Amino acid sequence: MKVITGKVRFSYANVWEPKSINGGDPKYSVSLIIPKADKVTINKVKEAIEAAKKEGISKLGGSIPDNLKMPLRDGDVDRVEEEAYKDSYFINANSSTKPGIVDKNVQTITDKSEFYSGCYGRASITFYAYNVDGNKGIACGLENLQKLEDGESLGGHSRAEDDFNAASDNFLD
């Protein structure tokens, strides 16, 4: 079941080149920060997770285990040290296939500096059950991303356009 989120904030955006985490297969990934006030998106996500549980019962051993790892997490509990996650839920989504990335006018974004950790937008995501080496859970697959607006960079790195004014020929100005 595909979910199109409401407006979320993107964090840990690794959407231009796949990266390996802990020696695993290289993947594209992003953390979606969902405001707790966005009940519509949260309810859609919860419904999709329940559907994934039902569809994946055979992968999960015929029943749903009590220690099932879930993709929807509480930023006030699991990311207390990160201000951007306050009053929000978050989902880490990934894919081995590069996500499509478009702007608010649905035009493809190719400039890597235009989509970054801290900007806001929407995501299309899917949920599925997994059972790997005894780890059982529901994972979130990353489909596509739409940037709606800029936000303060979460990577601790500022953009050159924000740091400098146009230089004049007289450097004493």
NORDABEL-V948020 format. One record per residue. N is the residue number from 1. RES is the residue in one letter. D_LAST is the distance of its C-alpha to the last C-alpha in whole Angstrom. Layout:
BEGIN
<<N,RES,D_LAST> <N,RES,D_LAST>>
END
This chain:
BEGIN
<<1,M,59> <2,K,55> <3,V,53> <4,I,50> <5,T,48> <6,G,46> <7,K,42> <8,V,41> <9,R,38> <10,F,38> <11,S,38> <12,Y,39> <13,A,38> <14,N,40> <15,V,40> <16,W,39> <17,E,41> <18,P,44> <19,K,44> <20,S,47> <21,I,48> <22,N,50> <23,G,52> <24,G,53> <25,D,52> <26,P,49> <27,K,48> <28,Y,45> <29,S,44> <30,V,42> <31,S,43> <32,L,43> <33,I,43> <34,I,45> <35,P,44> <36,K,48> <37,A,48> <38,D,48> <39,K,52> <40,V,52> <41,T,50> <42,I,52> <43,N,55> <44,K,55> <45,V,54> <46,K,57> <47,E,59> <48,A,58> <49,I,59> <50,E,62> <51,A,63> <52,A,62> <53,K,64> <54,K,67> <55,E,66> <56,G,66> <57,I,69> <58,S,71> <59,K,68> <60,L,68> <61,G,71> <62,G,73> <63,S,72> <64,I,68> <65,P,68> <66,D,67> <67,N,64> <68,L,62> <69,K,59> <70,M,57> <71,P,53> <72,L,52> <73,R,51> <74,D,50> <75,G,46> <76,D,47> <77,V,50> <78,D,48> <79,R,45> <80,V,44> <81,E,42> <82,E,39> <83,E,38> <84,A,38> <85,Y,41> <86,K,42> <87,D,45> <88,S,45> <89,Y,47> <90,F,46> <91,I,48> <92,N,47> <93,A,48> <94,N,48> <95,S,50> <96,S,51> <97,T,49> <98,K,46> <99,P,45> <100,G,44> <101,I,41> <102,V,40> <103,D,37> <104,K,38> <105,N,39> <106,V,41> <107,Q,39> <108,T,39> <109,I,36> <110,T,36> <111,D,32> <112,K,33> <113,S,29> <114,E,31> <115,F,34> <116,Y,33> <117,S,34> <118,G,33> <119,C,33> <120,Y,36> <121,G,39> <122,R,43> <123,A,45> <124,S,48> <125,I,51> <126,T,54> <127,F,56> <128,Y,59> <129,A,61> <130,Y,61> <131,N,64> <132,V,62> <133,D,64> <134,G,65> <135,N,62> <136,K,63> <137,G,60> <138,I,58> <139,A,55> <140,C,53> <141,G,52> <142,L,49> <143,E,49> <144,N,46> <145,L,42> <146,Q,41> <147,K,37> <148,L,37> <149,E,33> <150,D,30> <151,G,30> <152,E,29> <153,S,29> <154,L,32> <155,G,32> <156,G,29> <157,H,27> <158,S,24> <159,R,23> <160,A,20> <161,E,19> <162,D,19> <163,D,17> <164,F,14> <165,N,12> <166,A,12> <167,A,9> <168,S,8> <169,D,9> <170,N,6> <171,F,5> <172,L,4> <173,D,0>>
END
